[in-house]
Amino acid sequence: MNRLYNFCAGPAALPEAVLFKAQNELLDWQQRGLSVMEMSHRSAEFVSIAETAEADLRELMGISEDYAVLFLQGGATQQFSAVPLNLLNGKSRANYVNTGQWSKKAIQEAGRYCDVNVVASSENDHFSSIPAFNSWEVDEEAAYLHYTPNETIGGVEFFWTPEVSMPLVADMSSTILSRPIEVDKFGVIYAGAQKNIGPSGLTIVIVRKDLLGHAESMTPAMLNYQVHADAGSMSNTPPAYGWYMAGLVFQWIKQAGGLTAIAEMNQRKANKLYHFIDTSDFYANPVELASRSSMNVPFTLADDALDKAFLTQSEAAGLLNLKGHRSVGGMRASIYNAVSEDAVDALLAFMADFAQRNG
Ligand SMILES: *Cc1c(COP(=O)(O)O)cnc(C)c1O
């Protein structure tokens, strides 16, 4: 076996301890004679796996009983439709902040259901900053405000939470569990699992219970939060194996000391990488200092004619998936929770060597 360092933006690296545990239990889960993949989701065994995972997530994030936690399919992208369908509640307008490619997709999909009021946009700035809150033009009558706390492609992250008078909705796909957040400030938090939670195919939605029960009447049942909340996410077959894997990841985070300890480690990793880039005259990162993502670090080389060599040689050095998103080019190192400090050190050593040979 030869596991390499994986900087993929998603599906992303999983903690090795979690993979070993899953491997160990793959054929026979806790002497029950079958795999988790083969269990009825209504069996006592799976229900205990599901309940433990939810309880661990609630403990890690400090999610109160005022919120339902849903374990769904469909990806974060499906939530781009589910959010307006569940939250418009008879209104015809919603507020959206546009800070990057994922914001844009959410805005585009919401536009099928309502008027979108774009309260602020950094598009003219090539999405390299976050518009100052005092410049936002929030429609106070709109049903909710949606934003993307971490733009996975542009590498732009909010380190503050907007304070608004309507339900606050956040696509936390690439920042959830990277540090503590104040869940009570949000109406809905959603995240595709394949960055910091587990394998793809699972989507977590954390929804304040008073927002349930107001879905538009034509809402497909499988997009209706109330339907899933009433059924404990088992209205139909849930993404059972992903739910189990997420549970193993939650236990791994608890053992690592919870989100405060995880956040310290993530900050060390990100600081090292940005410091190296900033002090080099070969690499550059375009994002304003205060909004640099601690999860996704895009960077460019002094000459983009060297991109191909960088990718070939980094891969040969055991550093996988450093290619930037096709929409922005350059490189991107995603340094989620499961990417170790050793992985970042190995990346820095390679980058220094490459710059020396080509600078
Ligand atoms: C990855 C990602 C998505 C898309 O998630 P899917 O599960 O593939 O639908 C949406 N938003 C953000 C911020 C992401 O990082």
Ligand as a Chemical Component Dictionary entry (heavy atoms), coordinates in Angstrom:
data_LIG
# 
_chem_comp.id                   LIG 
_chem_comp.type                 NON-POLYMER 
_chem_comp.pdbx_formal_charge   0 
_chem_comp.three_letter_code    LIG 
# 
loop_
_chem_comp_atom.comp_id 
_chem_comp_atom.atom_id 
_chem_comp_atom.alt_atom_id 
_chem_comp_atom.type_symbol 
_chem_comp_atom.charge 
_chem_comp_atom.model_Cartn_x 
_chem_comp_atom.model_Cartn_y 
_chem_comp_atom.model_Cartn_z 
_chem_comp_atom.pdbx_ordinal 
LIG C1 C1 C 0 -18.355 21.161 -3.450 1  
LIG C2 C2 C 0 -19.274 22.304 -3.240 2  
LIG C3 C3 C 0 -20.586 22.310 -3.723 3  
LIG C4 C4 C 0 -21.146 21.196 -4.583 4  
LIG O1 O1 O 0 -21.412 20.091 -3.827 5  
LIG P1 P1 P 0 -22.132 18.807 -4.469 6  
LIG O2 O2 O 0 -22.262 17.933 -3.269 7  
LIG O3 O3 O 0 -21.206 18.282 -5.523 8  
LIG O4 O4 O 0 -23.426 19.234 -5.022 9  
LIG C5 C5 C 0 -21.400 23.400 -3.449 10 
LIG N1 N1 N 0 -20.937 24.438 -2.727 11 
LIG C6 C6 C 0 -19.681 24.461 -2.251 12 
LIG C7 C7 C 0 -19.225 25.647 -1.447 13 
LIG C8 C8 C 0 -18.804 23.398 -2.495 14 
LIG O5 O5 O 0 -17.562 23.427 -2.011 15 
# 
loop_
_chem_comp_bond.comp_id 
_chem_comp_bond.atom_id_1 
_chem_comp_bond.atom_id_2 
_chem_comp_bond.value_order 
_chem_comp_bond.pdbx_ordinal 
LIG C1 C2 SING 1  
LIG C2 C3 SING 2  
LIG C2 C8 DOUB 3  
LIG C3 C4 SING 4  
LIG C3 C5 DOUB 5  
LIG C4 O1 SING 6  
LIG O1 P1 SING 7  
LIG P1 O2 DOUB 8  
LIG P1 O3 SING 9  
LIG P1 O4 SING 10 
LIG C5 N1 SING 11 
LIG N1 C6 DOUB 12 
LIG C6 C7 SING 13 
LIG C6 C8 SING 14 
LIG C8 O5 SING 15 
# 
